[in-house]
């Protein structure tokens, strides 16, 4: 799962950078430039979601480790 989130993040980053180059900054919300803006935002969201998934898996691992320890164990 960890590898999949890194691959997804890398692909989203590549797509985002590619689409940033396609944006016409004189009129960013017209024609093909609009599509590039929307796709760039979607790539950013994909990176954010993959990052949240990685962090939640780390938290889940820590919580399971805490639950497996005994109450009287120091």
N, C-alpha and C positions, 0 to 999 in steps of 0.2 A: 504494500500500500504506500509505503514511504517513497519508493522509487517512482510509482505512478504519479504521485503528487508533484515530484520534482520534474518529471517529464512533462506533465500538464502545464506547470508553471513556465518551463522553458519554451514550450510551443506557444503559449499565450504571450510571452514576452516577445518572441520573434514576430508573431502576428501583429502585436501592438506597435512595435518599432516600424514594421513595414507600412502599416496604415498611417502612422504619423507622417511618414514621408509623402503620402498621397493627399494630405490635407492642404487645401488652398486656404492660406491664412487670411487672404483678402476677403473671401466669402466662405467661411467654414460650414455654413449650413445650407449650401446650395449644391445640387447635382451630386456628382460622385464624392465630393468632399464630405457631404453629410453622411454617406455610407461609411466613409473612413473614420469619421468622428464616432459614430455609433459603435463600430467594430473595435475601435481603440478602447472605448469605455467598457465594452463587453470583455475584452482581454484583461483589462485591469480588474474587473470583477472576478474573473476566473482565477487570477493570481491570488486575490484576496481570499477567495473561498478555499483554494488549495492550502494556503497558509493557515487558515483557521482549522482545517481538517488535520494538518500536521500537529498543531498545538493541542487540539483536543485529544488526539491519540497519545501524546506525551502525558497529558493530565490523566487520562484513563489508566495508563501504565503505572503512574505514581500512586493513584488511588488503589489500584489492585494490589500493589506492593504493600501499602499501608494496611489493607484489610487482611493480608495474609500473615502479618506479624501478630504475635500474642500480646494481650493486654499487659501482662506482667513482665514483658521483655524490655530491657533497657538498652 
